[in-house]
Amino acid sequence: MTAPNSSTAPVDPTTTDAWSALEAHHLEQSTSLREWFAADPQRAERFSHRAADLHVDLSKNLVTAETMELLQQLAREVGVLERRDAMLAGAHINTTEDRAVLHTALRRPAGASPALEVDGQQIDADVQETLRRVYAFADQVRSGQWTGMTGRRIETVVNIGIGGSDLGPVMVYEALKPWAQDGLSARFVSNIDPTDAYESTKDLDPETTLVIVASKTFTTLETLTNARLVREWLLQGLRENAALTPEQEKEAIAKHFVAVSTALDKVADFGIDPDNAFGFWDWVGGRYSVDSAIGTVLATVLGPDAFEELLAGFHGMDEHFATAPAEQNVPLLMGLLNVWNVNFLEAETHAVLPYSQYLHRFPAYLQQLTMESNGKSVRWDGTLATTETGEVFWGEPGTNGQHAFYQLIHQGTRIIPADFIAFATPNHALADGEQDVHELFLANFFAQTKALAFGKTAEEVRAEGTEGALVAAREFSGDRPTTSIMAPKLTPSVLGQLIALYEHITFVQGVVWGINSFDQWGVELGKQLAKDLAGAVAGDESAIAGEDASTAALIRYYRENRKR
Ligand code: F6P
């Protein structure tokens, strides 16, 4: 199959009939979740949907059936579903890099039919072959067949990567810790602050440590620097027991270092045996790569079965996105709701609040997914965006956030749409005496969205005995939009579904705004300047003098205060 052309100019959403109608609708509509729920006993049911195993309740958002119909019309007018189909078929919708966008192909089940061939590549066959190699490697480590240089079993896998080569793996590892094999754990080194490599390795035994250098490009300064630091730490540690000949050093690297990259030539240049390298392809964006060989650390520590289950979960959500009717298509609906919140209700941020301690890195993961994807002011044809784009995503697990920033969500002057995520069955059912603690936890989850939606009126505050100026302070306006996402239990499959859900939500928003969600040119300038500044930072006076006054003064401060 030849991939369809993707160069169609984006439709300016603000010129559509739906946009004008949404503007008018926004002005006319008087919002009251209290009234809407009272008037329509079916509202919760009407606005709740099933996507794979996820139950998604959109009813506490500031929308009516008419709002949703107009948003669907907007999606039709800008061609969201056509672009979805183009993406799934392998069109080069990453226009600035002239690449297909095929992360969904990473989780197609073995034997999926018809086979996907794009740009002359047999995609399914290549994906399955890489998975086979990753799983074979993982099995060797897990069974103890793969040992360190001194014959000892691997106990710790250190993943060195940054951005998409770190945030996905670390988030999934933290989320699925109960699946980790006994006696095997993972560490993650990402920051070029040498503290990260130091703290992550200081209590490890090099003899039982395996390092995965994960980098799509294998050019990333942080990752290559950390890889060299950890390589030196490892060799140093091994040398403490016995001097190593150059041949033995090579063997040590072969036994303790593997790599994941799309640039296998560069892996070899680094000194890692290409037999110990797992590849992926330029049609997988870094922030969409946790389900590629970038997940090798996960397949190793959590196991191939858990990784397969994770992929199946992703695929379940892909199928939903690809086939569910528009009015029940949850990623489409949630993406459109975000457009409503950003462009009509003027929300600038979006909170994601998982009621699961295991998901404590999920908001950080979503920050790269959403903000590196949609933080753009230029559309895919090079013209300026015509609306606000990319909101700031942020969050923390509940209930911790309740005691920190929820005040602002409840009573601040800004509207902050929030997604609440919870699971019916806990991974650990603990009781405090008679009290099931998970129930206490979930009571908080239910209470927060209820309070945000319905608030507390001045009359209700007074009825509780409060008087005077305190009444206003204790009043809650309500009408603060939330989405509740529930699933039976946090499992690898459900986690895959959640990640894919947010991938597709991000895609939908990008299409409405007309932006290419799959490049990230905005990270380049800082990288370039950091390289250019190396001489000045090292003390080259003429280089310092050539800098702007602020940067020069900061570098001088550094040079005067650095103690060695
Ligand atoms: O600088 C941003 C970025 O390119 C991300 O998009 C990417 O996930 C990260 O750096 C790491 O890149 P790599 O996997 O090539 O080392």
Boltz pocket constraint, residues with backbone or C-beta under 6 A from the ligand:
constraints:
  - pocket:
      binder: B
      contacts: [[A, 162], [A, 163], [A, 164], [A, 165], [A, 214], [A, 215], [A, 216], [A, 217], [A, 218], [A, 219], [A, 220], [A, 223], [A, 286], [A, 287], [A, 372], [A, 520], [A, 523]]
      max_distance: 6.0
